[in-house]
Amino acid sequence: MGELRFSHYSFSAMQRGETMGALQEFLQQMVNGVALGSIYALIALGYTMIYGIIKLINFAHGDILMLGAFAGFFVLVAATVTPLTFIASFLVAMLICALIGIIIERTCYKPLRNAPRINALITAIGVSMFLENGARVIPQIGPNPRQFPTFLNVNYDFAGVGISRIQAIVFLVSIALMIVLNITVNYTKIGKAMRAVSYDRGAALLMGINVNKIISFTFAIGSALAAAAGILFASAYPQVEPYMGIMPGLKAFVAAVLGGIGSIPGAMIGGFIMGIAETLTKGFISSQLADAIAFGILIIILVVKPSGIMGRNVSEKV
């Protein structure tokens, strides 16, 4: 009888061990998903802000991420990676990409503002290809992948769930930038003007709002967020190359559609959902299906609720 009790006890302990292991694995993938999702959310914010202002899907947005990552790369290779130089890389990359965003808007999109939307969409694809292939022929960048300098990674263990230093930095920086954006949009004069232009561009113009300035500012903010996301993405996956922004950009677009294109809170929610869905797929199903799941989500949301989680249905005259 004692032997039977011992066997039963061992079996129960094994079951508890397997359950705890599965729970820890699930929590670990959730941590990974939140870190990745915060990057997608930052990129998706740029998509959704630009769409909200001028109804344009800026497919060059992922390539702004690439330029931001390279700007940060050149700052960090010029000095030892320290918290100060890391912050400097963010400031330099965000400033450069904000200026690039304004230049792209003024030269490529502004002349097409009253043209059919398909014209602007094709132009956005052309700008994307120009940035990618232009980066390849610049000697300082080139076509070959480069190792991105970053902090020595340290893992912290919390009840069997590991959180790396890079993941913590990615999450904290992303949340801080989202808070700053939320304050800017909702509690500042220029944020109020952005919301007015988004709601009715013609009425905003009649009220004395400089619409061109607001649109340029929106591109600058969205591009700066993409640059920050580029540095965070390159820190988490320490490699930079001219095509690195394609997949993160497309997945962030899916996140923006999922959350409700044009909705800032929706872009944040969509980004986190995308990151968690991707890591759970990699952890429990197959890493080869991670991209398929992302675009499967896009198909489902377009069929079931085209306006997205927090989007609103808008009637359009034809």
Phi, psi and omega per residue, in radians:
M1 nan -0.711 3.112
G2 -1.049 -0.695 -3.133
E3 -1.148 -0.672 3.108
L4 -1.124 -0.758 3.125
R5 -1.078 -0.699 -3.140
F6 -1.116 -0.719 3.124
S7 -1.139 -0.722 3.129
H8 -1.124 -0.706 3.132
Y9 -1.128 -0.732 -3.140
S10 -1.130 -0.716 3.136
F11 -1.113 -0.731 3.130
S12 -1.149 -0.733 3.118
A13 -1.100 -0.663 3.119
M14 -1.151 -0.706 3.103
Q15 -1.086 -0.766 3.131
R16 -1.108 -0.686 3.122
G17 -1.101 -0.731 3.119
E18 -1.155 -0.688 3.124
T19 -1.119 -0.777 3.125
M20 -1.119 -0.697 3.115
G21 -1.095 -0.739 3.128
A22 -1.152 -0.692 3.120
L23 -1.127 -0.760 3.125
Q24 -1.106 -0.698 3.106
E25 -1.113 -0.719 3.108
F26 -1.107 -0.806 3.133
L27 -1.118 -0.646 3.110
Q28 -1.102 -0.754 3.120
Q29 -1.184 -0.568 3.074
M30 -1.133 -0.734 3.094
V31 -1.064 -0.821 3.109
N32 -1.054 -0.695 -3.122
G33 -1.178 -0.677 3.121
V34 -1.147 -0.719 3.115
A35 -1.107 -0.823 3.123
L36 -1.164 -0.700 -3.129
G37 -1.120 -0.543 3.116
S38 -1.163 -0.571 3.066
I39 -1.208 -0.810 3.102
Y40 -1.033 -0.664 -3.129
A41 -1.114 -0.726 3.113
L42 -1.069 -0.754 -3.140
I43 -1.193 -0.736 -3.115
A44 -1.092 -0.518 3.121
L45 -1.071 -0.686 3.098
G46 -1.112 -0.782 3.091
Y47 -0.996 -0.856 -2.987
T48 -1.281 -0.578 3.100
M49 -1.172 -0.797 -3.126
I50 -1.147 -0.719 3.102
Y51 -1.123 -0.707 -3.131
G52 -1.097 -0.527 -3.096
I53 -1.503 -0.871 -3.034
I54 -2.168 0.193 3.092
K55 0.994 0.760 -3.130
L56 -2.129 2.293 2.976
I57 -1.535 1.840 -3.052
N58 -1.496 1.544 -3.096
F59 -1.241 -0.090 3.033
A60 -1.475 -0.002 -3.035
H61 -1.123 -0.679 3.119
G62 -1.125 -0.504 3.132
D63 -1.360 -0.413 2.976
I64 -1.131 -0.653 3.038
L65 -0.986 -0.785 3.135
M66 -1.079 -0.767 3.136
L67 -1.126 -0.667 3.092
G68 -1.126 -0.702 3.117
A69 -1.105 -0.713 3.128
F70 -1.224 -0.638 3.081
A71 -1.074 -0.774 3.067
G72 -1.122 -0.642 3.116
F73 -1.036 -0.817 -3.093
F74 -1.191 -0.559 3.069
V75 -1.180 -0.768 -3.048
L76 -1.299 -0.542 3.116
V77 -1.320 -0.315 3.127
A78 -1.432 -0.166 -3.114
A79 -2.634 2.915 3.068
T80 -1.188 2.483 -3.133
V81 -1.289 1.925 3.073
T82 -2.302 2.914 3.075
P83 -0.962 -0.623 -3.124
L84 -1.205 -0.801 3.129
T85 -1.207 -0.541 3.095
F86 -1.134 -0.763 3.077
I87 -1.111 -0.717 3.120
A88 -1.070 -0.667 3.120
S89 -1.081 -0.664 3.093
F90 -1.124 -0.823 -3.078
L91 -1.114 -0.782 -3.135
V92 -1.136 -0.823 -3.106
A93 -1.114 -0.741 -3.123
M94 -1.169 -0.668 3.116
L95 -1.171 -0.822 -3.138
I96 -1.057 -0.812 -3.094
C97 -1.231 -0.542 3.049
A98 -1.090 -0.749 3.103
L99 -1.143 -0.719 3.108
I100 -1.102 -0.711 3.111
G101 -1.062 -0.730 3.117
I102 -1.133 -0.753 -3.138
I103 -1.088 -0.767 3.128
I104 -1.075 -0.763 -3.120
E105 -1.119 -0.776 -3.078
R106 -1.214 -0.671 -3.037
T107 -1.575 -0.579 -2.999
C108 -1.848 -0.684 -3.011
Y109 -1.752 -0.595 -3.105
K110 -1.043 -0.751 3.116
P111 -1.102 -0.313 -3.091
L112 -1.835 0.239 -3.020
R113 -1.074 -0.586 -3.134
N114 -1.793 0.128 3.115
A115 -1.488 2.913 3.058
P116 -0.980 2.578 -3.061
R117 -1.061 -0.543 -3.117
I118 -1.087 -0.554 3.110
N119 -1.108 -0.803 3.136
A120 -1.166 -0.629 3.133
L121 -1.132 -0.790 3.105
I122 -1.113 -0.670 3.099
T123 -1.100 -0.700 3.120
A124 -1.071 -0.720 3.091
I125 -1.123 -0.708 3.107
G126 -1.112 -0.725 3.097
V127 -1.091 -0.705 3.116
S128 -1.039 -0.833 -3.137
M129 -1.161 -0.615 3.112
F130 -1.117 -0.764 -3.127
L131 -1.167 -0.748 -3.128
E132 -1.113 -0.896 -3.076
N133 -1.349 -0.481 3.028
G134 -1.132 -0.694 3.108
A135 -1.115 -0.603 -3.121
R136 -1.103 -0.601 -3.061
V137 -1.602 -0.130 3.053
I138 -1.316 2.147 -3.053
P139 -1.005 -0.627 -3.106
Q140 -1.216 -0.321 3.134
I141 -1.859 -1.167 3.079
G142 1.277 3.013 -3.054
P143 -1.453 -0.262 -3.010
N144 -1.517 2.469 3.085
P145 -1.094 2.583 3.112
R146 -2.237 2.594 3.116
Q147 -1.302 2.208 -3.131
F148 -1.508 2.167 3.136
P149 -1.257 2.359 -3.124
T150 -2.645 3.139 -3.139
F151 -1.168 2.675 2.945
L152 -1.116 2.131 -3.045
N153 -1.333 2.406 3.120
V154 -2.228 2.323 3.126
N155 -1.756 2.341 3.084
Y156 -1.925 2.317 -3.077
D157 -1.805 2.211 3.081
F158 -2.182 1.717 3.125
A159 0.951 0.732 3.097
G160 1.535 -0.061 3.110
V161 -1.827 2.117 -3.086
G162 -1.587 2.344 3.032
I163 -2.191 2.087 -3.108
S164 -1.469 2.806 3.108
R165 -1.066 -0.699 -3.131
I166 -1.113 -0.736 3.116
Q167 -1.078 -0.717 3.116
A168 -1.105 -0.752 3.122
I169 -1.106 -0.787 -3.136
V170 -1.014 -0.836 -3.093
F171 -1.153 -0.817 -3.068
L172 -1.171 -0.742 3.124
V173 -1.140 -0.743 -3.140
S174 -1.082 -0.813 -3.137
I175 -1.108 -0.708 3.128
A176 -1.077 -0.762 3.135
L177 -1.177 -0.641 3.096
M178 -1.137 -0.679 3.114
I179 -1.135 -0.769 3.117
V180 -1.074 -0.742 3.112
L181 -1.097 -0.767 -3.135
N182 -1.066 -0.740 3.106
I183 -1.128 -0.737 -3.134
T184 -1.075 -0.792 -3.061
V185 -1.276 -0.657 -2.993
N186 -1.717 -0.329 -2.987
Y187 -2.275 0.239 3.098
T188 -2.144 2.846 -3.127
K189 -1.134 -0.761 -3.122
I190 -1.211 -0.528 3.058
G191 -1.155 -0.690 3.082
K192 -1.114 -0.662 3.096
A193 -1.166 -0.656 3.087
M194 -1.060 -0.776 -3.133
R195 -1.159 -0.617 3.113
A196 -1.154 -0.775 3.125
V197 -1.132 -0.669 3.115
S198 -1.120 -0.665 -3.089
Y199 -1.304 -0.813 -3.127
D200 -2.746 1.769 -3.064
R201 -1.114 -0.706 -3.122
G202 -1.126 -0.795 3.128
A203 -1.134 -0.652 3.111
A204 -1.101 -0.680 3.109
L205 -1.121 -0.712 3.120
L206 -1.166 -0.469 3.120
M207 -1.456 0.081 3.067
G208 1.614 0.151 3.128
I209 -1.392 2.316 3.086
N210 -1.350 1.646 -3.031
V211 -1.099 -0.729 3.138
N212 -1.048 -0.732 3.126
K213 -1.117 -0.730 -3.119
I214 -1.173 -0.709 3.121
I215 -1.125 -0.755 3.098
S216 -1.098 -0.704 3.110
F217 -1.104 -0.680 3.123
T218 -1.119 -0.759 3.081
F219 -1.084 -0.705 -3.138
A220 -1.104 -0.790 -3.140
I221 -1.137 -0.812 3.139
G222 -1.071 -0.712 3.138
S223 -1.206 -0.646 3.098
A224 -1.115 -0.707 3.094
L225 -1.142 -0.665 3.092
A226 -1.120 -0.671 3.106
A227 -1.105 -0.756 3.098
A228 -1.093 -0.724 3.100
A229 -1.108 -0.607 3.117
G230 -1.096 -0.760 3.114
I231 -1.157 -0.722 3.129
L232 -1.141 -0.731 3.130
F233 -1.124 -0.749 3.131
A234 -1.202 -0.482 3.079
S235 -1.267 -0.667 3.139
A236 -1.325 -0.636 3.105
Y237 -2.156 1.437 -2.834
P238 -1.203 1.251 3.083
Q239 -2.718 2.397 3.119
V240 -2.190 2.435 3.080
E241 -2.806 2.814 -2.958
P242 -1.042 -0.421 -3.096
Y243 -1.783 0.231 -3.046
M244 -1.176 -0.337 -3.076
G245 -1.561 -0.092 -3.026
I246 -1.139 -1.032 -3.073
M247 -1.183 -0.788 3.064
P248 -1.028 -0.655 3.127
G249 -1.138 -0.752 3.129
L250 -1.161 -0.716 3.137
K251 -1.189 -0.614 3.077
A252 -1.188 -0.578 3.044
F253 -1.103 -0.757 3.068
V254 -1.044 -0.722 3.123
A255 -1.073 -0.722 3.133
A256 -1.135 -0.718 3.100
V257 -1.169 -0.712 3.134
L258 -1.068 -0.780 -3.129
G259 -1.310 -0.395 -3.077
G260 2.022 1.681 -3.061
I261 -1.025 2.230 -3.054
G262 1.789 -0.205 -3.136
S263 -1.829 2.073 -3.135
I264 -1.159 -0.857 3.060
P265 -1.044 -0.625 3.119
G266 -1.111 -0.672 3.113
A267 -1.107 -0.699 3.108
M268 -1.106 -0.850 -3.134
I269 -1.090 -0.788 3.136
G270 -1.064 -0.678 3.114
G271 -1.084 -0.797 -3.140
F272 -1.175 -0.676 3.099
I273 -1.092 -0.741 -3.139
M274 -1.101 -0.783 -3.135
G275 -1.099 -0.775 -3.137
I276 -1.167 -0.745 3.131
A277 -1.070 -0.699 -3.118
E278 -1.170 -0.804 -3.101
T279 -1.243 -0.619 3.077
L280 -1.141 -0.656 3.082
T281 -1.107 -0.789 3.123
K282 -1.115 -0.667 -3.052
G283 -1.373 -0.577 -2.986
F284 -2.080 -0.241 -3.132
I285 -2.050 -1.391 3.122
S286 -2.881 2.371 3.114
S287 -1.139 -0.436 -3.139
Q288 -1.246 -0.319 -3.120
L289 -1.689 0.011 -3.043
A290 -1.064 -0.802 3.130
D291 -1.189 -0.657 3.132
A292 -1.101 -0.684 3.112
I293 -1.080 -0.727 -3.117
A294 -1.038 -0.839 -3.103
F295 -1.385 -0.379 2.982
G296 -1.134 -0.672 3.081
I297 -1.068 -0.710 3.116
L298 -1.054 -0.781 -3.132
I299 -1.097 -0.771 -3.118
I300 -1.097 -0.799 -3.084
I301 -1.174 -0.590 3.113
L302 -1.223 -0.521 3.129
V303 -1.417 -0.780 -3.013
V304 -1.475 -0.848 -3.088
K305 -2.526 1.449 -3.043
P306 -1.020 -0.457 -3.125
S307 -1.353 -0.158 3.133
G308 1.507 3.105 -3.066
I309 -1.085 -0.831 -3.071
M310 -1.995 0.176 3.105
G311 -1.382 2.838 3.115
R312 -2.070 2.511 3.112
N313 -1.232 2.246 -3.126
V314 -2.162 2.194 3.086
S315 -1.331 2.510 -3.084
E316 -2.265 2.284 3.119
K317 -1.350 2.428 3.099
V318 -2.234 nan nan
